[in-house]
Amino acid sequence: MLIRHPLHFPPDTRVAALLVPDRGWNVDLIKEEFCSLDSESILGVKLHEGESDSWLWDFRWRSKAPPRVITFAWRCAFNALPVGTRLQKRGVRLDDGCSSCGHPDEDVLHVLFRCSLARLVWAIPGLAWGTIECSRTSVEEWFREVSSATI
């Protein structure tokens, strides 16, 4: 999605300039400053509600990791990887289970932490993120642990 830059904003304007504090998008300003196609695209972006994902936004904007790593982390945290359970929900017919170990539920947690192949990767010397336990309930939990750990 390519959005044209509005004429009345400096080039370094941030998204915050398009928000009404504690209420969301400034609809009138967006419709005034952007063409109808762009304003529809902007207003279609769901804003996060509350602080539950602010850690991820901080990671996104402050990380010095390569863009592809940041994008992958983002997609993991929001369960947006094309894993078996997600694809099946979208109507894609797949063979049963994980192609590496045969586990019946191939979700993001399985692919990253629970699969026997993933566990072998995490066991490689030099990965200083400690023991990867299968007890995690979300990718978010792991990211929070890793981002707060001192390595």
One Martini backbone bead per residue (centre of mass of N, CA, C, O) as a GRO file, in nm:
protein
  151
    1MET     BB    1   0.092   0.039   0.027
    2LEU     BB    2   0.057   0.362  -0.116
    3ILE     BB    3   0.108   0.680   0.029
    4ARG     BB    4   0.058   0.995  -0.006
    5HIS     BB    5   0.186   1.295   0.067
    6PRO     BB    6   0.093   1.553   0.234
    7LEU     BB    7   0.128   1.899   0.201
    8HIS     BB    8   0.077   1.996   0.526
    9PHE     BB    9   0.328   1.811   0.591
   10PRO     BB   10   0.601   1.718   0.709
   11PRO     BB   11   0.815   1.457   0.634
   12ASP     BB   12   0.848   1.389   0.970
   13THR     BB   13   0.578   1.291   1.023
   14ARG     BB   14   0.371   1.137   1.249
   15VAL     BB   15   0.106   0.948   1.335
   16ALA     BB   16   0.025   1.117   1.590
   17ALA     BB   17  -0.093   1.358   1.411
   18LEU     BB   18  -0.363   1.157   1.345
   19LEU     BB   19  -0.445   1.180   1.648
   20VAL     BB   20  -0.666   1.138   1.917
   21PRO     BB   21  -0.656   1.152   2.230
   22ASP     BB   22  -0.795   0.853   2.345
   23ARG     BB   23  -0.965   0.792   2.038
   24GLY     BB   24  -0.788   0.807   1.772
   25TRP     BB   25  -0.866   0.900   1.486
   26ASN     BB   26  -0.855   1.192   1.277
   27VAL     BB   27  -1.087   1.201   1.051
   28ASP     BB   28  -1.103   1.491   0.943
   29LEU     BB   29  -0.801   1.529   0.881
   30ILE     BB   30  -0.765   1.289   0.689
   31LYS     BB   31  -0.986   1.375   0.479
   32GLU     BB   32  -0.848   1.655   0.421
   33GLU     BB   33  -0.535   1.550   0.348
   34PHE     BB   34  -0.651   1.304   0.191
   35CYS     BB   35  -0.737   1.100  -0.019
   36SER     BB   36  -0.983   0.871  -0.027
   37LEU     BB   37  -0.807   0.618  -0.054
   38ASP     BB   38  -0.606   0.687   0.176
   39SER     BB   39  -0.809   0.735   0.407
   40GLU     BB   40  -0.923   0.449   0.403
   41SER     BB   41  -0.657   0.307   0.469
   42ILE     BB   42  -0.597   0.444   0.736
   43LEU     BB   43  -0.881   0.388   0.879
   44GLY     BB   44  -0.831   0.063   0.849
   45VAL     BB   45  -0.638   0.088   1.079
   46LYS     BB   46  -0.577  -0.075   1.362
   47LEU     BB   47  -0.572   0.014   1.684
   48HIS     BB   48  -0.443  -0.014   1.973
   49GLU     BB   49  -0.565  -0.135   2.294
   50GLY     BB   50  -0.356  -0.028   2.496
   51GLU     BB   51  -0.060  -0.199   2.651
   52SER     BB   52  -0.024  -0.504   2.554
   53ASP     BB   53   0.166  -0.413   2.275
   54SER     BB   54   0.399  -0.201   2.340
   55TRP     BB   55   0.653  -0.383   2.339
   56LEU     BB   56   0.640  -0.434   2.030
   57TRP     BB   57   0.670  -0.146   1.938
   58ASP     BB   58   0.940  -0.099   2.071
   59PHE     BB   59   1.088  -0.317   1.918
   60ARG     BB   60   1.031  -0.214   1.632
   61TRP     BB   61   1.167   0.088   1.674
   62ARG     BB   62   1.447  -0.002   1.851
   63SER     BB   63   1.561  -0.202   1.676
   64LYS     BB   64   1.871  -0.339   1.515
   65ALA     BB   65   1.746  -0.526   1.348
   66PRO     BB   66   1.664  -0.661   1.080
   67PRO     BB   67   1.377  -0.626   0.907
   68ARG     BB   68   1.317  -0.936   0.875
   69VAL     BB   69   1.322  -0.994   1.181
   70ILE     BB   70   1.100  -0.800   1.267
   71THR     BB   71   0.879  -0.920   1.088
   72PHE     BB   72   0.887  -1.202   1.205
   73ALA     BB   73   0.825  -1.125   1.498
   74TRP     BB   74   0.556  -0.994   1.440
   75ARG     BB   75   0.419  -1.244   1.312
   76CYS     BB   76   0.446  -1.422   1.558
   77ALA     BB   77   0.298  -1.245   1.774
   78PHE     BB   78   0.030  -1.235   1.561
   79ASN     BB   79  -0.019  -1.506   1.420
   80ALA     BB   80   0.112  -1.466   1.089
   81LEU     BB   81   0.176  -1.754   1.008
   82PRO     BB   82   0.188  -2.028   0.769
   83VAL     BB   83   0.041  -2.246   0.944
   84GLY     BB   84  -0.159  -2.509   0.967
   85THR     BB   85  -0.395  -2.390   1.142
   86ARG     BB   86  -0.435  -2.133   0.968
   87LEU     BB   87  -0.477  -2.261   0.689
   88GLN     BB   88  -0.724  -2.434   0.764
   89LYS     BB   89  -0.906  -2.187   0.841
   90ARG     BB   90  -0.872  -2.092   0.519
   91GLY     BB   91  -0.909  -2.378   0.346
   92VAL     BB   92  -0.647  -2.533   0.349
   93ARG     BB   93  -0.524  -2.826   0.229
   94LEU     BB   94  -0.369  -3.066   0.447
   95ASP     BB   95  -0.165  -3.240   0.591
   96ASP     BB   96  -0.117  -3.390   0.875
   97GLY     BB   97   0.066  -3.187   1.038
   98CYS     BB   98   0.388  -3.190   1.093
   99SER     BB   99   0.655  -3.232   0.869
  100SER     BB  100   0.882  -3.305   1.090
  101CYS     BB  101   0.700  -3.478   1.342
  102GLY     BB  102   0.360  -3.512   1.323
  103HIS     BB  103   0.216  -3.315   1.470
  104PRO     BB  104  -0.121  -3.216   1.466
  105ASP     BB  105  -0.037  -2.909   1.581
  106GLU     BB  106   0.054  -2.644   1.367
  107ASP     BB  107   0.186  -2.390   1.534
  108VAL     BB  108   0.384  -2.143   1.633
  109LEU     BB  109   0.485  -2.280   1.892
  110HIS     BB  110   0.571  -2.539   1.757
  111VAL     BB  111   0.770  -2.433   1.543
  112LEU     BB  112   0.957  -2.271   1.758
  113PHE     BB  113   0.955  -2.493   2.031
  114ARG     BB  114   0.819  -2.802   2.015
  115CYS     BB  115   0.965  -2.909   1.799
  116SER     BB  116   1.226  -3.115   1.750
  117LEU     BB  117   1.373  -2.928   1.551
  118ALA     BB  118   1.365  -2.668   1.716
  119ARG     BB  119   1.519  -2.784   1.962
  120LEU     BB  120   1.781  -2.830   1.807
  121VAL     BB  121   1.835  -2.537   1.734
  122TRP     BB  122   1.835  -2.424   2.033
  123ALA     BB  123   2.095  -2.621   2.102
  124ILE     BB  124   2.286  -2.445   1.974
  125PRO     BB  125   2.569  -2.317   2.005
  126GLY     BB  126   2.527  -1.956   2.087
  127LEU     BB  127   2.245  -1.962   2.199
  128ALA     BB  128   2.177  -1.718   2.461
  129TRP     BB  129   1.848  -1.799   2.556
  130GLY     BB  130   1.833  -2.056   2.669
  131THR     BB  131   1.591  -2.252   2.767
  132ILE     BB  132   1.344  -2.415   2.586
  133GLU     BB  133   1.020  -2.423   2.678
  134CYS     BB  134   0.696  -2.586   2.654
  135SER     BB  135   0.522  -2.392   2.864
  136ARG     BB  136   0.446  -2.192   2.682
  137THR     BB  137   0.160  -1.980   2.571
  138SER     BB  138   0.344  -1.766   2.407
  139VAL     BB  139   0.534  -1.565   2.214
  140GLU     BB  140   0.525  -1.317   2.392
  141GLU     BB  141   0.656  -1.444   2.641
  142TRP     BB  142   0.931  -1.489   2.507
  143PHE     BB  143   0.995  -1.199   2.418
  144ARG     BB  144   0.993  -1.079   2.701
  145GLU     BB  145   1.224  -1.248   2.813
  146VAL     BB  146   1.442  -1.173   2.604
  147SER     BB  147   1.419  -0.852   2.628
  148SER     BB  148   1.490  -0.868   2.957
  149ALA     BB  149   1.746  -0.998   2.912
  150THR     BB  150   2.084  -1.058   2.999
  151ILE     BB  151   2.366  -1.127   2.769
   0.00000   0.00000   0.00000
